[in-house]
Amino acid sequence: MLGMVQRSVSEETWKLAVSSLTGPRHYGPPSPQDRRRWHAVTVVRHTAKTINTALGCHPEPGLSVDDICRCAANCLPTNVLRSVAETIVRPGLRGPDRSVQMAALANELGVTERYIAVNIGFARQLYRAAWRVLQHEVNRSAL
C-alpha cells in the first residue's frame, strides 16, 4: 500500500512527509518549512486513508463506470473532500456551473467558498487515486 500512496503523491510531497516523520523533532515556533512538511504529512495520510478505503471496497464485476466513479468519491477521508469530489470533480464542473456549485456546497457545509476552492485540486487527486484502485479491482475480479 505504501507504494501505491507514494505513486499517488508528488515526489516532493513524499520526501517532505518521510523526512518529517523520520527526522528529529524541532521545538519552537513553526517555520515555513515545518508547515510545508506538516502539509505533506497530511496529504500522505489522507491519500493512504483514501487508498485503504478503496482497497476495502470490493466492487462487483460489471459495475458501470458511473458506479465506480460514485464509489471512488465515497472513498475520500473527509466530508468536505467527499462532497467536493461528488459534486464538482466527478461531474467535471467548470466556469459558472462550478462557481454556483461551490457557493451551494459552501453554504451546505458551513465553510467559505474559498475553502471549497482550495480543496478542489486535492479532492481531484484523491478521487483519481481511489478510482485507479477501484478500476484495478474491477478488472482483476473480471478475470
N, CA, C and O atoms as CSV, one atom per row, in Angstrom:
chain,resi,resn,atom,element,x,y,z
A,1,MET,N,N,0.819,-1.185,0.000
A,1,MET,CA,C,0.000,0.000,0.000
A,1,MET,C,C,0.868,1.257,0.000
A,1,MET,O,O,0.515,2.252,-0.633
A,2,LEU,N,N,1.990,1.222,0.697
A,2,LEU,CA,C,2.854,2.406,0.721
A,2,LEU,C,C,3.327,2.778,-0.682
A,2,LEU,O,O,3.443,3.959,-1.012
A,3,GLY,N,N,3.596,1.774,-1.499
A,3,GLY,CA,C,3.992,2.043,-2.879
A,3,GLY,C,C,2.889,2.737,-3.650
A,3,GLY,O,O,3.157,3.636,-4.448
A,4,MET,N,N,1.652,2.331,-3.420
A,4,MET,CA,C,0.515,2.966,-4.086
A,4,MET,C,C,0.379,4.414,-3.631
A,4,MET,O,O,0.101,5.304,-4.434
A,5,VAL,N,N,0.578,4.639,-2.341
A,5,VAL,CA,C,0.497,6.004,-1.812
A,5,VAL,C,C,1.611,6.850,-2.419
A,5,VAL,O,O,1.373,7.974,-2.859
A,6,GLN,N,N,2.815,6.312,-2.441
A,6,GLN,CA,C,3.945,7.068,-2.979
A,6,GLN,C,C,3.721,7.423,-4.442
A,6,GLN,O,O,4.077,8.522,-4.867
A,7,ARG,N,N,3.142,6.520,-5.216
A,7,ARG,CA,C,2.875,6.810,-6.628
A,7,ARG,C,C,1.739,7.819,-6.810
A,7,ARG,O,O,1.600,8.407,-7.883
A,8,SER,N,N,0.934,8.022,-5.779
A,8,SER,CA,C,-0.225,8.912,-5.880
A,8,SER,C,C,0.052,10.332,-5.420
A,8,SER,O,O,-0.807,11.201,-5.564
A,9,VAL,N,N,1.232,10.588,-4.870
A,9,VAL,CA,C,1.599,11.943,-4.438
A,9,VAL,C,C,2.865,12.358,-5.175
A,9,VAL,O,O,3.572,11.520,-5.734
A,10,SER,N,N,3.141,13.639,-5.171
A,10,SER,CA,C,4.356,14.112,-5.851
A,10,SER,C,C,5.586,13.644,-5.082
A,10,SER,O,O,5.525,13.357,-3.887
A,11,GLU,N,N,6.692,13.576,-5.792
A,11,GLU,CA,C,7.953,13.153,-5.171
A,11,GLU,C,C,8.340,14.088,-4.025
A,11,GLU,O,O,8.807,13.639,-2.978
A,12,GLU,N,N,8.142,15.396,-4.234
A,12,GLU,CA,C,8.472,16.370,-3.194
A,12,GLU,C,C,7.618,16.161,-1.948
A,12,GLU,O,O,8.129,16.195,-0.828
A,13,THR,N,N,6.329,15.945,-2.140
A,13,THR,CA,C,5.431,15.709,-1.001
A,13,THR,C,C,5.849,14.469,-0.245
A,13,THR,O,O,5.881,14.470,0.986
A,14,TRP,N,N,6.173,13.405,-0.973
A,14,TRP,CA,C,6.586,12.155,-0.332
A,14,TRP,C,C,7.857,12.371,0.501
A,14,TRP,O,O,7.932,11.945,1.653
A,15,LYS,N,N,8.845,13.033,-0.090
A,15,LYS,CA,C,10.110,13.264,0.623
A,15,LYS,C,C,9.906,14.131,1.862
A,15,LYS,O,O,10.464,13.841,2.920
A,16,LEU,N,N,9.110,15.192,1.737
A,16,LEU,CA,C,8.848,16.057,2.891
A,16,LEU,C,C,8.135,15.293,4.004
A,16,LEU,O,O,8.470,15.451,5.178
A,17,ALA,N,N,7.160,14.472,3.643
A,17,ALA,CA,C,6.418,13.712,4.653
A,17,ALA,C,C,7.326,12.705,5.348
A,17,ALA,O,O,7.302,12.589,6.573
A,18,VAL,N,N,8.115,11.988,4.584
A,18,VAL,CA,C,9.009,10.992,5.179
A,18,VAL,C,C,10.033,11.661,6.081
A,18,VAL,O,O,10.306,11.179,7.181
A,19,SER,N,N,10.602,12.771,5.620
A,19,SER,CA,C,11.600,13.453,6.459
A,19,SER,C,C,10.953,14.003,7.726
A,19,SER,O,O,11.586,14.032,8.781
A,20,SER,N,N,9.713,14.433,7.634
A,20,SER,CA,C,9.011,14.943,8.810
A,20,SER,C,C,8.743,13.830,9.813
A,20,SER,O,O,8.838,14.038,11.023
A,21,LEU,N,N,8.411,12.656,9.309
A,21,LEU,CA,C,8.070,11.546,10.198
A,21,LEU,C,C,9.282,10.803,10.742
A,21,LEU,O,O,9.202,10.180,11.801
A,22,THR,N,N,10.403,10.862,10.028
A,22,THR,CA,C,11.574,10.100,10.463
A,22,THR,C,C,12.695,10.966,11.023
A,22,THR,O,O,13.591,10.461,11.700
A,23,GLY,N,N,12.651,12.261,10.747
A,23,GLY,CA,C,13.717,13.161,11.199
A,23,GLY,C,C,13.555,13.550,12.657
A,23,GLY,O,O,12.537,13.253,13.283
A,24,PRO,N,N,14.558,14.209,13.183
A,24,PRO,CA,C,14.480,14.659,14.581
A,24,PRO,C,C,13.422,15.740,14.752
A,24,PRO,O,O,13.147,16.510,13.832
A,25,ARG,N,N,12.841,15.784,15.928
A,25,ARG,CA,C,11.820,16.800,16.223
A,25,ARG,C,C,12.500,18.149,16.441
A,25,ARG,O,O,13.588,18.241,17.010
A,26,HIS,N,N,11.824,19.182,15.970
A,26,HIS,CA,C,12.285,20.552,16.186
A,26,HIS,C,C,11.273,21.232,17.088
A,26,HIS,O,O,10.068,21.163,16.845
A,27,TYR,N,N,11.752,21.875,18.106
A,27,TYR,CA,C,10.868,22.565,19.040
A,27,TYR,C,C,10.984,24.061,18.833
A,27,TYR,O,O,12.024,24.559,18.403
A,28,GLY,N,N,9.933,24.762,19.134
A,28,GLY,CA,C,9.913,26.202,18.960
A,28,GLY,C,C,8.837,26.589,17.974
A,28,GLY,O,O,8.068,25.742,17.521
A,29,PRO,N,N,8.778,27.855,17.643
A,29,PRO,CA,C,7.753,28.314,16.696
A,29,PRO,C,C,7.939,27.630,15.337
A,29,PRO,O,O,9.067,27.444,14.880
A,30,PRO,N,N,6.843,27.263,14.704
A,30,PRO,CA,C,6.962,26.576,13.410
A,30,PRO,C,C,7.471,27.513,12.317
A,30,PRO,O,O,7.064,28.671,12.220
A,31,SER,N,N,8.351,26.986,11.520
A,31,SER,CA,C,8.881,27.729,10.381
A,31,SER,C,C,8.031,27.427,9.148
A,31,SER,O,O,7.221,26.500,9.169
A,32,PRO,N,N,8.206,28.195,8.083
A,32,PRO,CA,C,7.501,27.863,6.834
A,32,PRO,C,C,7.833,26.448,6.351
A,32,PRO,O,O,6.970,25.764,5.801
A,33,GLN,N,N,9.066,26.012,6.551
A,33,GLN,CA,C,9.453,24.643,6.161
A,33,GLN,C,C,8.689,23.613,6.997
A,33,GLN,O,O,8.252,22.586,6.477
A,34,ASP,N,N,8.528,23.894,8.303
A,34,ASP,CA,C,7.744,22.993,9.156
A,34,ASP,C,C,6.316,22.877,8.636
A,34,ASP,O,O,5.761,21.780,8.578
A,35,ARG,N,N,5.735,23.984,8.264
A,35,ARG,CA,C,4.356,23.975,7.754
A,35,ARG,C,C,4.244,23.170,6.469
A,35,ARG,O,O,3.270,22.441,6.279
A,36,ARG,N,N,5.229,23.294,5.583
A,36,ARG,CA,C,5.222,22.512,4.343
A,36,ARG,C,C,5.327,21.020,4.651
A,36,ARG,O,O,4.649,20.203,4.029
A,37,ARG,N,N,6.181,20.672,5.612
A,37,ARG,CA,C,6.320,19.253,5.975
A,37,ARG,C,C,5.040,18.729,6.596
A,37,ARG,O,O,4.627,17.610,6.294
A,38,TRP,N,N,4.397,19.512,7.461
A,38,TRP,CA,C,3.145,19.069,8.093
A,38,TRP,C,C,2.051,18.903,7.040
A,38,TRP,O,O,1.261,17.960,7.095
A,39,HIS,N,N,2.015,19.825,6.086
A,39,HIS,CA,C,1.038,19.702,4.999
A,39,HIS,C,C,1.307,18.425,4.198
A,39,HIS,O,O,0.376,17.709,3.830
A,40,ALA,N,N,2.579,18.146,3.933
A,40,ALA,CA,C,2.927,16.932,3.190
A,40,ALA,C,C,2.479,15.677,3.947
A,40,ALA,O,O,1.984,14.727,3.340
A,41,VAL,N,N,2.651,15.676,5.253
A,41,VAL,CA,C,2.203,14.536,6.061
A,41,VAL,C,C,0.684,14.388,5.955
A,41,VAL,O,O,0.177,13.272,5.842
A,42,THR,N,N,-0.032,15.492,5.991
A,42,THR,CA,C,-1.494,15.443,5.858
A,42,THR,C,C,-1.895,14.886,4.495
A,42,THR,O,O,-2.803,14.061,4.404
A,43,VAL,N,N,-1.227,15.330,3.448
A,43,VAL,CA,C,-1.529,14.832,2.101
A,43,VAL,C,C,-1.279,13.331,2.029
A,43,VAL,O,O,-2.113,12.589,1.510
A,44,VAL,N,N,-0.142,12.879,2.544
A,44,VAL,CA,C,0.184,11.446,2.508
A,44,VAL,C,C,-0.810,10.655,3.362
A,44,VAL,O,O,-1.259,9.584,2.955
A,45,ARG,N,N,-1.150,11.169,4.529
A,45,ARG,CA,C,-2.101,10.472,5.409
A,45,ARG,C,C,-3.478,10.354,4.754
A,45,ARG,O,O,-4.081,9.281,4.771
A,46,HIS,N,N,-3.976,11.444,4.180
A,46,HIS,CA,C,-5.281,11.398,3.510
A,46,HIS,C,C,-5.254,10.492,2.277
A,46,HIS,O,O,-6.233,9.807,1.982
A,47,THR,N,N,-4.141,10.493,1.569
A,47,THR,CA,C,-4.008,9.610,0.412
A,47,THR,C,C,-4.020,8.153,0.863
A,47,THR,O,O,-4.660,7.311,0.233
A,48,ALA,N,N,-3.316,7.857,1.945
A,48,ALA,CA,C,-3.302,6.492,2.471
A,48,ALA,C,C,-4.689,6.060,2.923
A,48,ALA,O,O,-5.106,4.932,2.659
A,49,LYS,N,N,-5.406,6.951,3.602
A,49,LYS,CA,C,-6.773,6.623,4.029
A,49,LYS,C,C,-7.668,6.359,2.833
A,49,LYS,O,O,-8.464,5.420,2.847
A,50,THR,N,N,-7.547,7.173,1.805
A,50,THR,CA,C,-8.362,7.015,0.603
A,50,THR,C,C,-8.082,5.680,-0.070
A,50,THR,O,O,-9.008,4.947,-0.417
A,51,ILE,N,N,-6.812,5.368,-0.253
A,51,ILE,CA,C,-6.439,4.113,-0.909
A,51,ILE,C,C,-6.857,2.925,-0.061
A,51,ILE,O,O,-7.333,1.923,-0.595
A,52,ASN,N,N,-6.689,3.020,1.250
A,52,ASN,CA,C,-7.100,1.931,2.134
A,52,ASN,C,C,-8.609,1.686,2.035
A,52,ASN,O,O,-9.054,0.540,1.983
A,53,THR,N,N,-9.381,2.755,2.011
A,53,THR,CA,C,-10.834,2.620,1.861
A,53,THR,C,C,-11.174,1.993,0.512
A,53,THR,O,O,-12.038,1.120,0.433
A,54,ALA,N,N,-10.500,2.432,-0.546
A,54,ALA,CA,C,-10.749,1.872,-1.881
A,54,ALA,C,C,-10.373,0.394,-1.933
A,54,ALA,O,O,-11.064,-0.404,-2.565
A,55,LEU,N,N,-9.288,0.034,-1.274
A,55,LEU,CA,C,-8.888,-1.380,-1.239
A,55,LEU,C,C,-9.900,-2.226,-0.465
A,55,LEU,O,O,-10.068,-3.413,-0.747
A,56,GLY,N,N,-10.572,-1.612,0.508
A,56,GLY,CA,C,-11.585,-2.324,1.290
A,56,GLY,C,C,-12.898,-2.510,0.555
A,56,GLY,O,O,-13.718,-3.346,0.937
A,57,CYS,N,N,-13.099,-1.731,-0.501
A,57,CYS,CA,C,-14.303,-1.901,-1.327
A,57,CYS,C,C,-14.074,-3.097,-2.238
A,57,CYS,O,O,-12.966,-3.329,-2.720
A,58,HIS,N,N,-15.094,-3.815,-2.452
A,58,HIS,CA,C,-14.982,-4.954,-3.366
A,58,HIS,C,C,-16.033,-4.800,-4.449
A,58,HIS,O,O,-17.085,-5.437,-4.402
A,59,PRO,N,N,-15.738,-3.936,-5.440
A,59,PRO,CA,C,-16.711,-3.690,-6.497
A,59,PRO,C,C,-16.957,-4.964,-7.301
A,59,PRO,O,O,-16.039,-5.729,-7.596
A,60,GLU,N,N,-18.186,-5.157,-7.631
A,60,GLU,CA,C,-18.569,-6.354,-8.363
A,60,GLU,C,C,-18.267,-6.174,-9.845
A,60,GLU,O,O,-18.360,-5.066,-10.374
A,61,PRO,N,N,-17.908,-7.261,-10.506
A,61,PRO,CA,C,-17.692,-7.167,-11.954
A,61,PRO,C,C,-18.983,-6.694,-12.634
A,61,PRO,O,O,-20.083,-7.033,-12.199
A,62,GLY,N,N,-18.837,-5.938,-13.662
A,62,GLY,CA,C,-19.994,-5.449,-14.392
A,62,GLY,C,C,-20.535,-4.126,-13.888
A,62,GLY,O,O,-21.528,-3.628,-14.418
A,63,LEU,N,N,-19.897,-3.537,-12.861
A,63,LEU,CA,C,-20.328,-2.216,-12.402
A,63,LEU,C,C,-20.117,-1.211,-13.525
A,63,LEU,O,O,-19.142,-1.289,-14.272
A,64,SER,N,N,-21.027,-0.285,-13.630
A,64,SER,CA,C,-20.876,0.757,-14.651
A,64,SER,C,C,-19.777,1.726,-14.220
A,64,SER,O,O,-19.408,1.791,-13.048
A,65,VAL,N,N,-19.273,2.466,-15.182
A,65,VAL,CA,C,-18.257,3.475,-14.889
A,65,VAL,C,C,-18.815,4.491,-13.903
A,65,VAL,O,O,-18.101,4.945,-13.009
A,66,ASP,N,N,-20.083,4.851,-14.057
A,66,ASP,CA,C,-20.706,5.810,-13.156
A,66,ASP,C,C,-20.724,5.283,-11.718
A,66,ASP,O,O,-20.490,6.042,-10.777
A,67,ASP,N,N,-21.001,3.987,-11.543
A,67,ASP,CA,C,-20.995,3.388,-10.204
A,67,ASP,C,C,-19.589,3.400,-9.598
A,67,ASP,O,O,-19.420,3.664,-8.408
A,68,ILE,N,N,-18.596,3.114,-10.418
A,68,ILE,CA,C,-17.208,3.140,-9.937
A,68,ILE,C,C,-16.824,4.567,-9.549
A,68,ILE,O,O,-16.160,4.779,-8.534
A,69,CYS,N,N,-17.239,5.536,-10.350
A,69,CYS,CA,C,-16.943,6.944,-10.048
A,69,CYS,C,C,-17.602,7.376,-8.744
A,69,CYS,O,O,-16.982,8.074,-7.942
A,70,ARG,N,N,-18.834,6.975,-8.526
A,70,ARG,CA,C,-19.548,7.317,-7.291
A,70,ARG,C,C,-18.852,6.668,-6.088
A,70,ARG,O,O,-18.673,7.298,-5.045
A,71,CYS,N,N,-18.470,5.421,-6.250
A,71,CYS,CA,C,-17.770,4.705,-5.173
A,71,CYS,C,C,-16.429,5.377,-4.871
A,71,CYS,O,O,-16.049,5.506,-3.707
A,72,ALA,N,N,-15.713,5.805,-5.911
A,72,ALA,CA,C,-14.414,6.476,-5.721
A,72,ALA,C,C,-14.584,7.758,-4.914
A,72,ALA,O,O,-13.784,8.044,-4.023
A,73,ALA,N,N,-15.620,8.526,-5.221
A,73,ALA,CA,C,-15.861,9.768,-4.472
A,73,ALA,C,C,-16.150,9.468,-3.008
A,73,ALA,O,O,-15.774,10.246,-2.131
A,74,ASN,N,N,-16.810,8.356,-2.738
A,74,ASN,CA,C,-17.133,7.988,-1.347
A,74,ASN,C,C,-15.930,7.476,-0.566
A,74,ASN,O,O,-16.022,7.299,0.649
A,75,CYS,N,N,-14.814,7.235,-1.228
A,75,CYS,CA,C,-13.614,6.738,-0.550
A,75,CYS,C,C,-12.798,7.852,0.106
A,75,CYS,O,O,-11.912,7.570,0.913
A,76,LEU,N,N,-13.080,9.093,-0.223
A,76,LEU,CA,C,-12.286,10.185,0.323
A,76,LEU,C,C,-12.489,10.315,1.825
A,76,LEU,O,O,-13.562,9.988,2.332
A,77,PRO,N,N,-11.461,10.793,2.554
A,77,PRO,CA,C,-11.463,10.684,4.014
A,77,PRO,C,C,-12.281,11.696,4.808
A,77,PRO,O,O,-12.543,11.461,5.987
A,78,THR,N,N,-12.693,12.809,4.210
A,78,THR,CA,C,-13.463,13.791,4.981
A,78,THR,C,C,-14.745,14.134,4.234
A,78,THR,O,O,-14.850,13.944,3.023
A,79,ASN,N,N,-15.702,14.636,4.976
A,79,ASN,CA,C,-16.980,15.011,4.373
A,79,ASN,C,C,-16.800,16.103,3.322
A,79,ASN,O,O,-17.424,16.050,2.262
A,80,VAL,N,N,-15.956,17.086,3.603
A,80,VAL,CA,C,-15.737,18.164,2.633
A,80,VAL,C,C,-15.139,17.602,1.347
A,80,VAL,O,O,-15.607,17.923,0.254
A,81,LEU,N,N,-14.109,16.768,1.469
A,81,LEU,CA,C,-13.464,16.211,0.282
A,81,LEU,C,C,-14.417,15.300,-0.492
A,81,LEU,O,O,-14.441,15.332,-1.723
A,82,ARG,N,N,-15.201,14.489,0.220
A,82,ARG,CA,C,-16.187,13.626,-0.451
A,82,ARG,C,C,-17.211,14.472,-1.195
A,82,ARG,O,O,-17.550,14.178,-2.341
A,83,SER,N,N,-17.700,15.514,-0.549
A,83,SER,CA,C,-18.707,16.371,-1.177
A,83,SER,C,C,-18.146,17.092,-2.392
A,83,SER,O,O,-18.821,17.186,-3.418
A,84,VAL,N,N,-16.933,17.600,-2.297
A,84,VAL,CA,C,-16.294,18.275,-3.426
A,84,VAL,C,C,-16.102,17.284,-4.576
A,84,VAL,O,O,-16.371,17.613,-5.732
A,85,ALA,N,N,-15.641,16.083,-4.262
A,85,ALA,CA,C,-15.431,15.082,-5.314
A,85,ALA,C,C,-16.746,14.703,-5.987
A,85,ALA,O,O,-16.812,14.582,-7.210
A,86,GLU,N,N,-17.781,14.520,-5.192
A,86,GLU,CA,C,-19.073,14.080,-5.733
A,86,GLU,C,C,-19.757,15.163,-6.560
A,86,GLU,O,O,-20.345,14.862,-7.599
A,87,THR,N,N,-19.690,16.416,-6.120
A,87,THR,CA,C,-20.486,17.456,-6.771
A,87,THR,C,C,-19.719,18.353,-7.740
A,87,THR,O,O,-20.331,19.023,-8.572
A,88,ILE,N,N,-18.387,18.376,-7.645
A,88,ILE,CA,C,-17.610,19.255,-8.529
A,88,ILE,C,C,-16.635,18.466,-9.393
A,88,ILE,O,O,-16.597,18.647,-10.610
A,89,VAL,N,N,-15.841,17.586,-8.768
A,89,VAL,CA,C,-14.805,16.865,-9.505
A,89,VAL,C,C,-15.417,15.822,-10.428
A,89,VAL,O,O,-15.110,15.795,-11.619
A,90,ARG,N,N,-16.276,14.964,-9.893
A,90,ARG,CA,C,-16.843,13.865,-10.689
A,90,ARG,C,C,-17.611,14.370,-11.905
A,90,ARG,O,O,-17.416,13.844,-13.001
A,91,PRO,N,N,-18.480,15.374,-11.752
A,91,PRO,CA,C,-19.166,15.871,-12.947
A,91,PRO,C,C,-18.294,16.756,-13.840
A,91,PRO,O,O,-18.709,17.114,-14.943
A,92,GLY,N,N,-17.089,17.113,-13.377
A,92,GLY,CA,C,-16.181,17.935,-14.180
A,92,GLY,C,C,-16.672,19.352,-14.403
A,92,GLY,O,O,-16.531,19.906,-15.493
A,93,LEU,N,N,-17.250,19.936,-13.359
A,93,LEU,CA,C,-17.797,21.294,-13.492
A,93,LEU,C,C,-16.685,22.310,-13.723
A,93,LEU,O,O,-15.600,22.210,-13.149
A,94,ARG,N,N,-16.977,23.290,-14.575
A,94,ARG,CA,C,-16.063,24.384,-14.885
A,94,ARG,C,C,-16.870,25.673,-14.961
A,94,ARG,O,O,-18.095,25.645,-15.076
A,95,GLY,N,N,-16.183,26.784,-14.898
A,95,GLY,CA,C,-16.790,28.092,-15.128
A,95,GLY,C,C,-17.943,28.418,-14.198
A,95,GLY,O,O,-17.882,28.139,-13.001
A,96,PRO,N,N,-18.998,29.013,-14.751
A,96,PRO,CA,C,-20.132,29.458,-13.925
A,96,PRO,C,C,-20.828,28.310,-13.174
A,96,PRO,O,O,-21.272,28.486,-12.039
A,97,ASP,N,N,-20.917,27.136,-13.815
A,97,ASP,CA,C,-21.548,25.993,-13.137
A,97,ASP,C,C,-20.773,25.609,-11.875
A,97,ASP,O,O,-21.355,25.293,-10.837
A,98,ARG,N,N,-19.459,25.647,-11.996
A,98,ARG,CA,C,-18.615,25.323,-10.840
A,98,ARG,C,C,-18.777,26.364,-9.734
A,98,ARG,O,O,-18.859,26.012,-8.557
A,99,SER,N,N,-18.824,27.632,-10.104
A,99,SER,CA,C,-18.995,28.703,-9.114
A,99,SER,C,C,-20.311,28.554,-8.362
A,99,SER,O,O,-20.359,28.716,-7.142
A,100,VAL,N,N,-21.376,28.247,-9.091
A,100,VAL,CA,C,-22.690,28.063,-8.461
A,100,VAL,C,C,-22.640,26.884,-7.490
A,100,VAL,O,O,-23.149,26.973,-6.373
A,101,GLN,N,N,-22.029,25.787,-7.917
A,101,GLN,CA,C,-21.959,24.605,-7.055
A,101,GLN,C,C,-21.066,24.856,-5.848
A,101,GLN,O,O,-21.362,24.372,-4.755
A,102,MET,N,N,-19.984,25.602,-6.023
A,102,MET,CA,C,-19.109,25.933,-4.891
A,102,MET,C,C,-19.875,26.732,-3.850
A,102,MET,O,O,-19.751,26.467,-2.654
A,103,ALA,N,N,-20.663,27.703,-4.285
A,103,ALA,CA,C,-21.444,28.520,-3.350
A,103,ALA,C,C,-22.462,27.668,-2.613
A,103,ALA,O,O,-22.624,27.806,-1.400
A,104,ALA,N,N,-23.147,26.792,-3.329
A,104,ALA,CA,C,-24.155,25.924,-2.701
A,104,ALA,C,C,-23.498,24.963,-1.717
A,104,ALA,O,O,-24.013,24.746,-0.620
A,105,LEU,N,N,-22.378,24.395,-2.101
A,105,LEU,CA,C,-21.678,23.449,-1.237
A,105,LEU,C,C,-21.122,24.145,0.005
A,105,LEU,O,O,-21.202,23.602,1.107
A,106,ALA,N,N,-20.564,25.333,-0.164
A,106,ALA,CA,C,-20.045,26.100,0.977
A,106,ALA,C,C,-21.158,26.393,1.962
A,106,ALA,O,O,-20.965,26.269,3.172
A,107,ASN,N,N,-22.303,26.775,1.467
A,107,ASN,CA,C,-23.455,27.061,2.323
A,107,ASN,C,C,-23.917,25.790,3.043
A,107,ASN,O,O,-24.198,25.817,4.241
A,108,GLU,N,N,-23.991,24.694,2.316
A,108,GLU,CA,C,-24.431,23.418,2.888
A,108,GLU,C,C,-23.487,22.921,3.990
A,108,GLU,O,O,-23.933,22.415,5.019
A,109,LEU,N,N,-22.185,23.072,3.762
A,109,LEU,CA,C,-21.187,22.546,4.699
A,109,LEU,C,C,-20.775,23.546,5.778
A,109,LEU,O,O,-20.076,23.188,6.726
A,110,GLY,N,N,-21.211,24.804,5.632
A,110,GLY,CA,C,-20.867,25.819,6.622
A,110,GLY,C,C,-19.418,26.259,6.568
A,110,GLY,O,O,-18.809,26.560,7.594
A,111,VAL,N,N,-18.866,26.293,5.352
A,111,VAL,CA,C,-17.486,26.760,5.154
A,111,VAL,C,C,-17.523,27.865,4.095
A,111,VAL,O,O,-18.573,28.151,3.519
A,112,THR,N,N,-16.378,28.472,3.850
A,112,THR,CA,C,-16.319,29.539,2.854
A,112,THR,C,C,-16.138,28.943,1.454
A,112,THR,O,O,-15.684,27.810,1.296
A,113,GLU,N,N,-16.501,29.724,0.462
A,113,GLU,CA,C,-16.278,29.297,-0.921
A,113,GLU,C,C,-14.785,29.125,-1.190
A,113,GLU,O,O,-14.375,28.238,-1.938
A,114,ARG,N,N,-13.995,29.971,-0.582
A,114,ARG,CA,C,-12.530,29.868,-0.742
A,114,ARG,C,C,-12.036,28.514,-0.236
A,114,ARG,O,O,-11.173,27.896,-0.859
A,115,TYR,N,N,-12.576,28.054,0.885
A,115,TYR,CA,C,-12.178,26.752,1.440
A,115,TYR,C,C,-12.531,25.634,0.457
A,115,TYR,O,O,-11.745,24.709,0.248
A,116,ILE,N,N,-13.707,25.728,-0.137
A,116,ILE,CA,C,-14.102,24.736,-1.144
A,116,ILE,C,C,-13.140,24.811,-2.326
A,116,ILE,O,O,-12.669,23.783,-2.812
A,117,ALA,N,N,-12.850,26.018,-2.787
A,117,ALA,CA,C,-11.988,26.205,-3.949
A,117,ALA,C,C,-10.605,25.610,-3.748
A,117,ALA,O,O,-10.074,24.957,-4.646
A,118,VAL,N,N,-10.017,25.830,-2.575
A,118,VAL,CA,C,-8.658,25.317,-2.351
A,118,VAL,C,C,-8.641,23.809,-2.170
A,118,VAL,O,O,-7.576,23.199,-2.265
A,119,ASN,N,N,-9.774,23.193,-1.914
A,119,ASN,CA,C,-9.824,21.743,-1.749
A,119,ASN,C,C,-10.163,20.994,-3.031
A,119,ASN,O,O,-10.124,19.763,-3.044
A,120,ILE,N,N,-10.490,21.694,-4.096
A,120,ILE,CA,C,-10.867,21.012,-5.340
A,120,ILE,C,C,-9.708,20.200,-5.908
A,120,ILE,O,O,-9.891,19.039,-6.275
A,121,GLY,N,N,-8.534,20.788,-5.983
A,121,GLY,CA,C,-7.378,20.065,-6.528
A,121,GLY,C,C,-7.023,18.840,-5.706
A,121,GLY,O,O,-6.718,17.784,-6.259
A,122,PHE,N,N,-7.061,18.974,-4.391
A,122,PHE,CA,C,-6.740,17.846,-3.512
A,122,PHE,C,C,-7.807,16.757,-3.629
A,122,PHE,O,O,-7.487,15.569,-3.668
A,123,ALA,N,N,-9.067,17.164,-3.684
A,123,ALA,CA,C,-10.149,16.189,-3.860
A,123,ALA,C,C,-9.983,15.461,-5.187
A,123,ALA,O,O,-10.215,14.255,-5.265
A,124,ARG,N,N,-9.585,16.177,-6.227
A,124,ARG,CA,C,-9.368,15.558,-7.536
A,124,ARG,C,C,-8.246,14.526,-7.471
A,124,ARG,O,O,-8.364,13.435,-8.029
A,125,GLN,N,N,-7.159,14.876,-6.788
A,125,GLN,CA,C,-6.018,13.964,-6.654
A,125,GLN,C,C,-6.436,12.692,-5.910
A,125,GLN,O,O,-6.107,11.587,-6.341
A,126,LEU,N,N,-7.152,12.844,-4.805
A,126,LEU,CA,C,-7.594,11.690,-4.027
A,126,LEU,C,C,-8.616,10.856,-4.795
A,126,LEU,O,O,-8.576,9.627,-4.759
A,127,TYR,N,N,-9.519,11.522,-5.482
A,127,TYR,CA,C,-10.535,10.842,-6.283
A,127,TYR,C,C,-9.880,9.975,-7.353
A,127,TYR,O,O,-10.276,8.828,-7.562
A,128,ARG,N,N,-8.887,10.525,-8.020
A,128,ARG,CA,C,-8.181,9.761,-9.061
A,128,ARG,C,C,-7.460,8.558,-8.472
A,128,ARG,O,O,-7.452,7.484,-9.073
A,129,ALA,N,N,-6.856,8.728,-7.305
A,129,ALA,CA,C,-6.177,7.598,-6.658
A,129,ALA,C,C,-7.184,6.496,-6.334
A,129,ALA,O,O,-6.927,5.322,-6.602
A,130,ALA,N,N,-8.317,6.866,-5.764
A,130,ALA,CA,C,-9.351,5.878,-5.440
A,130,ALA,C,C,-9.893,5.223,-6.705
A,130,ALA,O,O,-10.105,4.011,-6.734
A,131,TRP,N,N,-10.114,6.005,-7.736
A,131,TRP,CA,C,-10.644,5.469,-8.982
A,131,TRP,C,C,-9.701,4.441,-9.588
A,131,TRP,O,O,-10.137,3.392,-10.061
A,132,ARG,N,N,-8.395,4.748,-9.574
A,132,ARG,CA,C,-7.415,3.794,-10.124
A,132,ARG,C,C,-7.448,2.478,-9.361
A,132,ARG,O,O,-7.405,1.408,-9.969
A,133,VAL,N,N,-7.525,2.546,-8.033
A,133,VAL,CA,C,-7.575,1.328,-7.218
A,133,VAL,C,C,-8.845,0.544,-7.537
A,133,VAL,O,O,-8.789,-0.666,-7.754
A,134,LEU,N,N,-9.980,1.220,-7.566
A,134,LEU,CA,C,-11.250,0.541,-7.835
A,134,LEU,C,C,-11.282,-0.055,-9.236
A,134,LEU,O,O,-11.757,-1.176,-9.419
A,135,GLN,N,N,-10.790,0.671,-10.216
A,135,GLN,CA,C,-10.757,0.166,-11.592
A,135,GLN,C,C,-9.876,-1.073,-11.677
A,135,GLN,O,O,-10.220,-2.035,-12.364
A,136,HIS,N,N,-8.753,-1.053,-10.990
A,136,HIS,CA,C,-7.865,-2.223,-10.963
A,136,HIS,C,C,-8.586,-3.417,-10.337
A,136,HIS,O,O,-8.490,-4.538,-10.836
A,137,GLU,N,N,-9.310,-3.169,-9.238
A,137,GLU,CA,C,-10.045,-4.246,-8.563
A,137,GLU,C,C,-11.131,-4.825,-9.464
A,137,GLU,O,O,-11.317,-6.041,-9.507
A,138,VAL,N,N,-11.844,-3.972,-10.176
A,138,VAL,CA,C,-12.892,-4.444,-11.095
A,138,VAL,C,C,-12.273,-5.269,-12.211
A,138,VAL,O,O,-12.782,-6.338,-12.548
A,139,ASN,N,N,-11.176,-4.780,-12.788
A,139,ASN,CA,C,-10.520,-5.521,-13.855
A,139,ASN,C,C,-9.975,-6.861,-13.365
A,139,ASN,O,O,-10.033,-7.867,-14.071
A,140,ARG,N,N,-9.444,-6.853,-12.142
A,140,ARG,CA,C,-8.877,-8.084,-11.582
A,140,ARG,C,C,-9.974,-9.112,-11.284
A,140,ARG,O,O,-9.792,-10.305,-11.528
A,141,SER,N,N,-11.106,-8.652,-10.759
A,141,SER,CA,C,-12.181,-9.591,-10.418
A,141,SER,C,C,-12.899,-10.091,-11.662
A,141,SER,O,O,-13.583,-11.113,-11.609
A,142,ALA,N,N,-12.754,-9.387,-12.784
A,142,ALA,CA,C,-13.391,-9.836,-14.034
A,142,ALA,C,C,-12.631,-10.979,-14.674
A,142,ALA,O,O,-13.158,-11.661,-15.552
A,143,LEU,N,N,-11.401,-11.194,-14.246
A,143,LEU,CA,C,-10.586,-12.260,-14.854
A,143,LEU,C,C,-11.004,-13.630,-14.421
A,143,LEU,O,O,-10.411,-14.620,-14.850
